[in-house]
Amino acid sequence: MTEYFEVHERDGAARVGELRLTESHTTPALVDDLLEDAGSLWSNSREIPEGDDSKLTVLPHRAFPGGTADEVQESFAVDYPDVDYPSVAVVSSDHVDDHGTDAYAVSDVQSAMGHGAALVETVVNVREEIPTDTALLFSGVATPRNVALLAYVGVDIFDATAAVVKGTEGRYLTTDEAYFLEDLEELPCNCPACQQPREEFTREDCAEHNRNALESELAIVRRRIRDGRLRDYVEGQARHDQWLTAAMRELDDQWGYLEERTPILRDAQISAATEDTLRRVEIQRFADRVTTRYRNRFDNPLVLVPCSATKPYSESQSHRQFHDIIQWRAHLVSMTSPIGVVPQELETTYPAQHYDTVVTGRWSEDEKRFVSEVLRRYLERNEYPEIIAHVPDEGYRDIVERVEDELELDITYTVAEHPTDDESLSNLGTALSGELKYSKREREHNTVRAIADYLLGDGAGDDLFEDIQTTSRYPKIQVRDGDDEQLATMVPQYGTLSFTLEGARRWLESDAPVKRVEIDGFVPHGSVLAPGVVDADEDIRVGDEVIVEGPRAFAVGRAEMFGREMAESTRGIAAEVRHVEEK
């Protein structure tokens, strides 16, 4: 745990943090000028340095390169002292301990570079062992091309050694390539080092340019983290080097590591520009919750429809035409890549209304495979008296037919040429002839329960909201009990529920899984800071509704850290409190 590093913004494993030295420094960043190395113990014994608050002091250490035998590392392990200034411990990726320092430098990082699986294993091994509120330092490896991926994986601080060395060797670095200086007819950059004629540009200038390019890329990374859109950037940036693409995909396979750190909601839009988007935590999490937590509560037929560019779907022109025909006589479920399937009750729930995709009318095989798998799992869990597929031929029908064959269903297809042409809409109306409408009350109650299932767990909707009434209009539904006491409000921009104190008490008394933050003996107002947290449920994710309780207070709010981070951190906002009651 640290006094000198604090995380302010999170985007998956990437963080914008603050090195709280004499002068504050925002990370991810270069820290060459901030490091004071006390030296290696391999060559000499070293005195514990005096240190001060202006520098990160690398404590006397023994660095082990990749492949060092376990017995050697154990025999020569360093017992790091407890110091009262900003400090760094040097660890290897397969022998990591919590040394109580503010940052950790990884000694064998060079052996992981160029190999996607090795890089991810290195970062995950270290990150899982060191406290969540400490910084991770990679030395001697950062370049303008790889630093966005390194930050995305979870590295906080870097030096410019690799970039500067390459510059002195005559390698001119950009975010997509490393050029031999002699091959450049002109300088493709406007940084201060490049403000001179090409023939006067020296290797020293090249080293300065490389550092400038690295700092510029880190500024972009910080902005992307703050916007919650680093993954969108990395999906494009990693394409410039095959091993970086491999590392991104290997990280996607580290579900536990990445899912714990990924918010359940955010304002940022997901740009679905590559098939790697299908592997994102937000996409996989939505598909998993829809097929394991969501339960259809309508007795009407199912109508499968294509998605729309407008979000939420119900506000699009095409879906309004569908609704004009359906008239609440069927349950509407939208099919889409990269989300999968979206029941109408969850159309505003993140990320269902927070993505944009490339529209070509052509589906890749990976997209078809993913959506058909989600649809299959959805239909295995939810039974309908009839299934109607009001979908076009381009990809959609192929997906439905695959699932129809796998599950031996009998599905009615109603689209002639296009879902919104007169003949197709007429076919849809005919297919629903004789079906009864469900009421506005039923629709709103089922929406509230479906969102509760999605957020809290299978069955939570019925446990919490069996006997309720709803007021206000969708999508700002207010949930009240039989005594007209407000329990929760639907938040339309995220498709989530915001609980009142009475709703929190009902949640606590129900069988629904509770996300609880235990605090010390104080009454929070506005924010709960991490030092005041005694314990927190490990399944809490950033954005979750949480119950905050301590000896003097009962409150409800929203998590700003994941559960383990709340319990481990010594700085930062753990949760924002909405309502509080003093005991």
C-alpha positions, 0 to 999 in steps of 0.5 A: 500500500502506498502514500505516493500513488493514487489511481484517478481513472480506470479503463479496464486494466489501464489507469490514469494515476498520480505520482504524489511526489514533491511535484505531482505527475500524471501517469501513464508517463515517462519517469526517467528524471524521477528515478533514483537507483540505489544500485544492484546488490550483485556487485556490491553491498549497498547502504539504504539511501536517504531518499526524499519526496522528489524522486522514486528511489529504486531500493538496493536490489538483485535483478533476475533475468528471464529463465533464472532458476527458482532456487537461485531467485529464492537464495538471493531474494532481497529483503526490502526495507520499510522506508518513509519516502517514495520507493520501488522494489525490483521483482521478477514476474515469477517471484513476486511479493508485496514489499510495501513499496509504491512501485514495482519494476519487473526485471525480466520484462525484456524476455517477454517483449515480442511474445504476446502470451509471455507479456500478458503472463508477466503483467498478470502475474505481477499485478495479481500479487502486488497491491492494486494501488501501486504502480507497475514500472517497465524499464527499457522497452517502451516505444511509440508503437507498443506503449498503448498496448503496455498501458492497456495491459496494466503498466503505469510508468516507463522510461525512454531508454529503448526509444533513445537508444534506438535513436542513437542507432539511427532508428526513427520511431513513429507509432506505426514503424521504425525507420532507418534514418538514412531511408527518410527523405523527409521527417514525418513529424513536427516535434521540436527536434524535427524543426530543421532541414532533413540534411541537418538532422542527426542521430542525437536529434533522432533520439530527441524525436523518439522521446517526444514521440513516446511522450506524445503517444502517452498523452493520447493514452491518458486521454483515451483512458479518461474517455473510457476508449483505450480499447478502441484505440488499441484495436487499431494501434496493435495492428502495426505489429503482429505480436502486439495484436497477439498480446491483446488477444491473449489478454482477452483470454485472461477473463478473471484479470480483465473482467474484475477491472472493467466497469459494468457501465460507462458513458463511452461508446464502443466502436465495433470496427474489428472482429476483436470487439467480439472478445471485449469484456463488455460484450462477453459479459452482456452475452453471458448475463443475458443467457444466464441471468435474464428470464423472459416473463411474457407469455406472448410469442417472440419476434426476432428483429434486426438491430438499428443504427439509432440507439436505443433501438425503440427510437429508430424509424425501423423499430417504430414501424415494427412496434406499430405492427406488433402493438405489444402482442409479442416480446421483441428481441433484437439481434446484433453484432457485436452484442448478440441478442438484446431483449427489449427490456435491456435495450438501454442497458450498457453496452446495448445502447453504447456501441456503433458498428461498421454497416456493410450488410455483410457478416463475417463467419466469426460474427455469425458464430458468436451471435448464433451461439448467444441466440442458441443459449438464449432460446435454450433458457427461455421458452416461447409459444411461438417464434417469429423471425422478422429478419433480412437474409443478409446474415440474420436469417442464416444465424436463425436457421442455424439455431433452428436446426440445432434446437429443432425448432419451427420458426416462422419467417416473415420478411419478403425483401426488407423488414420494413417493406409493406409485404413484410410488415403485413406478414408480421401482422398476419403472424400475430393475428389473434394474439392479445396485448400485454399491459403497460403495467406488465411491460414496466414491471418486467423491465424493472425485474429484468434489469435487476436480474441482469445487475444482481443475479438470476432471480433477483428481479422476483426477489426484490420486486414481486409486489411493486407499482411503477410511476413515471414514464419509460425509460425513467421508471420509478419503482414503489412498494405497496405503501407508495415508498420509492425503492428505485429509479431506472437510469436511462443513460445506463439502463441500470437501477438506482436504489433508495435507502428503502430499496437498499433495505429491501435488497439486504433482506431479500435473497438477491446477492448483495454487494456490500461495502463495510466502512469504519465508524463515520458517516459518509457524505458524498464519497467514501474514501478507500482508507475508510473501507474495512472490507468489500465484497470481491464481486463488486465492479466499478459502476455497481450499486452497493450498500455501504454500512458501518457502525454509524451509517447505512447508505447506498451508492455506486462503486468507483473501485472494484471490490478487492481494490476498495479493501486494499487501497489507501487512497482514492474514492471507493464509492459515491454515496447517494443516500445516507442515514445515520444510525 
